């Protein structure tokens, strides 16, 4: 028998929490900036956002812990395909509009992985559309892109004295990195469903929150849509 997986309700819940965090960050940057352009310390909105984020992440961890660690769920159909295409489009737009100088090996790797990952996501989306399991190496390429993306931008992030400016960028990219890795692992029949669910739910929340103030909005919007539709389209297979 096939029935809807509980991950659909959880992903919708993260959608609402993510929109709430986005609105709070928008308000924070609109109303809590001093004359130097820095965020006011200990602002109530900042405290509320911190409490929301910690609460959401704890809820995700507790939910994922209760998840059966078996690979009997699979996302398929138009919704899952749409999410893969959205993620690929977000990566492609980010790479093509990124003002980088093709100098270091890391920048070159980021650029070419950013061209390859959308193709892989498109192929994975086609497989999802027809109810097939994608070849696991497709999502390995996506995983490599997010890994290089984090490393390439870590120096810029770490040089920023305001944690709020880059925290959601970093955590959102890490969630997408692990979500793509454990998606590939499941397709290779060696995945961990608890971690995959947890990182997917975290990606929805963190990427939406990041959209309030982001240097790569297409990347995080596409990532949020991907995680949302991938989890939301899953169906549970019972023997």
C-alpha positions as CSV (number, residue, x, y, z in Angstrom):
1,X,0.0,0.0,0.0
2,X,1.1,3.6,-0.7
3,X,0.2,6.4,1.6
4,X,1.3,10.0,2.1
5,X,4.4,10.3,4.3
6,X,4.3,12.4,7.5
7,X,7.1,14.4,6.0
8,X,4.6,16.4,4.0
9,X,3.0,17.9,7.2
10,X,6.5,18.6,8.7
11,X,7.7,20.3,5.5
12,X,4.6,22.6,5.4
13,X,5.2,23.4,9.1
14,X,8.8,24.4,8.3
15,X,7.5,26.5,5.4
16,X,5.4,28.6,7.9
17,X,8.2,28.8,10.4
18,X,10.6,29.9,7.6
19,X,8.3,32.6,6.4
20,X,8.0,33.9,10.0
21,X,11.8,34.0,10.4
22,X,12.0,35.8,7.0
23,X,9.6,38.4,8.2
24,X,11.4,38.9,11.5
25,X,14.8,39.3,9.8
26,X,13.3,41.8,7.3
27,X,11.9,43.8,10.2
28,X,15.2,43.5,12.1
29,X,17.2,45.0,9.2
30,X,14.6,47.7,8.6
31,X,14.2,48.9,12.2
32,X,17.2,47.8,14.2
33,X,20.2,49.3,12.4
34,X,22.3,52.1,14.0
35,X,23.9,55.1,12.3
36,X,27.0,53.0,11.4
37,X,24.8,50.5,9.6
38,X,25.2,47.8,12.2
39,X,22.5,45.9,13.9
40,X,21.5,47.1,17.4
41,X,22.7,44.7,20.0
42,X,20.2,42.7,22.1
43,X,17.3,44.0,20.1
44,X,14.0,42.2,21.0
45,X,13.5,41.1,17.4
46,X,17.0,39.5,17.4
47,X,16.2,37.7,20.6
48,X,12.8,36.5,19.3
49,X,14.5,35.3,16.1
50,X,17.1,33.4,18.1
51,X,14.5,31.7,20.2
52,X,12.4,30.8,17.2
53,X,15.5,29.3,15.4
54,X,16.6,27.3,18.4
55,X,13.1,26.1,19.0
56,X,12.7,25.0,15.4
57,X,16.0,23.2,15.3
58,X,15.3,21.4,18.5
59,X,11.9,20.4,17.1
60,X,13.5,19.1,13.9
61,X,16.1,17.1,15.9
62,X,13.4,15.5,18.1
63,X,11.2,14.7,15.0
64,X,14.1,13.2,13.0
65,X,15.1,11.1,16.0
66,X,11.6,9.5,16.0
67,X,11.8,8.8,12.2
68,X,12.2,5.2,11.2
69,X,15.7,4.8,9.7
70,X,14.6,2.9,6.6
71,X,14.5,3.9,3.0
72,X,10.9,3.0,2.3
73,X,9.9,6.6,1.2
74,X,10.4,8.1,-2.3
75,X,9.6,11.4,-3.7
76,X,8.2,11.3,-7.2
77,X,5.8,13.0,-9.6
78,X,5.5,16.6,-10.9
79,X,6.1,18.2,-7.5
80,X,9.4,16.5,-6.9
81,X,10.5,17.2,-10.5
82,X,9.6,20.9,-10.1
83,X,11.7,21.1,-6.9
84,X,14.8,19.7,-8.7
85,X,14.4,22.1,-11.5
86,X,14.0,25.0,-9.1
87,X,17.1,24.1,-7.3
88,X,19.1,23.7,-10.5
89,X,17.8,27.1,-11.8
90,X,18.8,28.7,-8.5
91,X,22.3,27.4,-8.7
92,X,22.6,28.4,-12.4
93,X,21.4,31.9,-11.8
94,X,23.8,32.3,-8.9
95,X,26.8,31.1,-10.9
96,X,26.1,33.1,-14.0
97,X,25.4,36.3,-12.1
98,X,28.3,35.9,-9.6
99,X,30.9,38.5,-9.8
100,X,34.0,36.3,-9.4
101,X,37.4,36.4,-11.0
102,X,38.3,33.1,-12.4
103,X,41.7,32.9,-10.7
104,X,41.9,30.3,-8.0
105,X,41.2,26.6,-8.4
106,X,38.4,26.9,-5.9
107,X,36.6,29.6,-7.9
108,X,37.0,27.5,-11.1
109,X,35.7,24.4,-9.3
110,X,32.7,26.5,-8.0
111,X,31.9,27.8,-11.4
112,X,32.0,24.5,-13.3
113,X,30.3,22.5,-10.6
114,X,27.7,25.3,-10.7
115,X,27.2,24.5,-14.4
116,X,27.1,20.8,-13.9
117,X,24.8,20.6,-10.9
118,X,21.8,22.1,-12.7
119,X,22.1,19.5,-15.4
120,X,22.3,16.8,-12.8
121,X,19.2,18.2,-11.0
122,X,17.3,18.4,-14.3
123,X,18.1,14.7,-15.0
124,X,17.1,13.8,-11.4
125,X,13.9,15.8,-11.9
126,X,13.1,13.9,-15.1
127,X,13.6,10.6,-13.2
128,X,11.3,11.8,-10.4
129,X,8.7,12.8,-12.9
130,X,8.5,9.3,-14.2
131,X,8.6,7.7,-10.8
132,X,12.2,6.4,-11.2
133,X,15.0,6.5,-8.7
134,X,17.7,9.0,-9.9
135,X,21.3,7.7,-10.4
136,X,23.0,8.6,-7.1
137,X,26.0,10.4,-8.7
138,X,23.7,13.1,-9.9
139,X,23.1,14.3,-6.3
140,X,26.8,13.7,-5.5
141,X,27.6,16.5,-8.0
142,X,25.1,18.8,-6.2
143,X,26.6,17.9,-2.9
144,X,30.1,18.8,-4.2
145,X,28.8,22.2,-5.4
146,X,27.5,23.1,-2.0
147,X,30.7,22.0,-0.3
148,X,32.8,24.1,-2.6
149,X,30.3,27.0,-2.2
150,X,30.8,26.9,1.6
151,X,34.5,26.7,1.4
152,X,34.8,29.5,-1.2
153,X,32.7,31.9,0.9
154,X,33.8,31.0,4.3
155,X,36.7,33.5,4.4
156,X,34.2,36.3,3.5
157,X,31.7,35.2,6.0
158,X,34.2,34.8,8.8
159,X,35.5,38.3,8.2
160,X,32.1,39.8,8.9
161,X,31.8,40.9,12.6
162,X,28.0,40.5,12.5
163,X,26.9,36.9,12.9
164,X,23.4,37.7,11.8
165,X,24.7,38.7,8.3
166,X,26.0,35.3,7.4
167,X,24.7,32.8,9.9
168,X,21.7,31.7,7.8
169,X,23.8,31.7,4.7
170,X,26.2,29.3,6.2
171,X,23.7,27.1,8.0
172,X,21.4,27.0,5.0
173,X,24.2,26.0,2.6
174,X,25.3,23.3,5.1
175,X,21.7,21.9,5.3
176,X,21.5,21.7,1.5
177,X,24.9,20.1,1.4
178,X,23.9,17.3,3.8
179,X,20.4,17.0,2.3
180,X,21.9,16.4,-1.1
181,X,24.5,14.0,0.3
182,X,22.0,11.8,2.1
183,X,19.7,11.9,-0.9
184,X,22.5,10.5,-2.9
185,X,23.2,8.0,-0.2
186,X,19.6,6.8,-0.2
187,X,19.7,6.4,-3.9
188,X,22.8,4.2,-3.4
189,X,20.8,2.2,-0.8
190,X,23.0,3.2,2.1
191,X,21.3,6.3,3.4
192,X,20.2,7.5,6.8
193,X,16.6,8.6,6.7
194,X,16.8,10.4,10.1
195,X,19.6,12.7,9.0
196,X,18.1,13.2,5.5
197,X,14.7,14.3,7.0
198,X,16.3,16.5,9.6
199,X,18.6,18.3,7.1
200,X,15.8,18.7,4.6
201,X,13.5,20.3,7.1
202,X,16.3,22.5,8.4
203,X,17.0,23.6,4.8
204,X,13.5,24.7,4.3
205,X,13.5,26.9,7.4
206,X,17.1,28.2,7.1
207,X,17.0,29.0,3.4
208,X,13.7,30.9,3.7
209,X,15.0,32.9,6.6
210,X,18.2,33.7,4.6
211,X,16.0,35.3,1.8
212,X,15.5,38.4,4.1
213,X,19.1,39.5,3.5
214,X,21.0,37.4,1.0
215,X,23.8,37.8,-1.5
216,X,22.5,34.6,-3.3
217,X,18.7,34.8,-3.2
218,X,18.2,32.5,-6.2
219,X,20.4,29.8,-4.6
220,X,18.5,29.7,-1.3
221,X,15.0,30.1,-2.8
222,X,15.7,27.2,-5.2
223,X,17.1,25.2,-2.3
224,X,14.1,25.8,-0.1
225,X,11.7,24.8,-2.9
226,X,13.7,21.7,-3.6
227,X,13.7,20.5,0.0
228,X,10.0,21.4,0.4
229,X,8.8,19.6,-2.7
230,X,11.2,16.6,-2.3
231,X,9.9,16.0,1.2
232,X,6.3,17.1,0.5
233,X,6.0,14.6,-2.4
234,X,7.3,11.6,-0.6
235,X,5.0,8.6,-0.2
236,X,5.5,5.8,2.2
237,X,5.6,2.3,0.8
238,X,4.2,-0.4,3.1
239,X,4.4,-4.1,2.2
